Amino acid sequence: MRKTCQKQPIVCGYIPTEDIYEPLKLMQSVIMKTNEVCLRYLENSTLCTLPSPGPSYNVVTCCAMKNTRRKMEDRHTIINDLNTIFNDQEASPSSYYAIFDGHAGHDAAAYSAAHLHQYLAESRHFVSNPEQALIDAFCKTDALFIEKCKVENFSSGTTAVCALLRPKEKSLYIAWVGDSQALIANQGKILQCVNPHKPFRPDEKERIENEGGMIIYWGTWRVNGQLAVSRAIGDAEYKPFVIAVPEVREIPLSGSEDFIILACDGLWDFLSEEDAAMLVYKMVFDNPG
């Protein structure tokens, strides 16, 4: 027997025109704002354009060059007032600066540039224990990016060096994985803040071999004969040999410091720490304004 469909009653009513267009306006506004934020990340422009909150903060400049690579895989983040962005009134005023040197693609560097400072500010240790907060932020960034890799089939990684400045506490915290570095210039004297994570570093070599990995020389010392750094965010195929747990260093500030330089190995492969610092001193001297 053929089943017949019974007609259902239809109730018609008047919907005011403004009720139709208000959700449409909201949707358009959300899409426009989302596109604006996404384009800002894509262009790797400054993620925060807030004015400097006081005289303790100084000028920040940045430069990024692709050199001979086919694509730009590095990213950087500049946030002069981390507290205001996350509405954190409890913590001492903080500035955050970071360099991410990507390899095997830009995904890990882009993800870290967009999220690591967020996880840092959200850490329950951010107010009282910045060192632990930085460790938490690195590890969470790595774990969530690895999950993203499984879904989207990413395979990239990134080194990272981050500076968290708290001028009222006269403290600077440097956290890093990999071979990007940071230095402080103080009245002509240079302080190297980072001990790079290279596979030939004795403690790193021992850790990797204890996990069952190998350190092989191929142009330079590499993890399993391939990766030239022993710690990084991402690089899922090299876990557990390549970890994302950062080393963190707290540096007391006297107020006599002139500047800090954060840079990836692309700079340090060609310039010594002294040469880099002298170039900055010369540029400041030539352009006092």
Buried (B, 14 or more C-beta within 10 A) or exposed (E): EEEEEEEEEEEEEEEEEEEEEEEEEEEEEEEEEEEEEEEBBEEBEBBBEEEEBEEBBBEBEEEEEEEEEEEBBBBBBBBBBBBBBBEBEEBEBBBBBBBBBBBBBBBBBBBBBBBBBBBBBBBEBBEEEBBBBBBBBBBBBBEEBBEBBEEEEBEBBBBBBBBBBBBEBEBBBBBBBBBBBBBBBBEEEBEEBBBBBBBEBEEBBEBBEEEEBEBEEEEEBBBBEEBBBBBBBBBBBBEEBBBBEBBBBEBEBEEEBBBBBBBBBBBBEEBEBEEBBBEBBEEEEEEEE
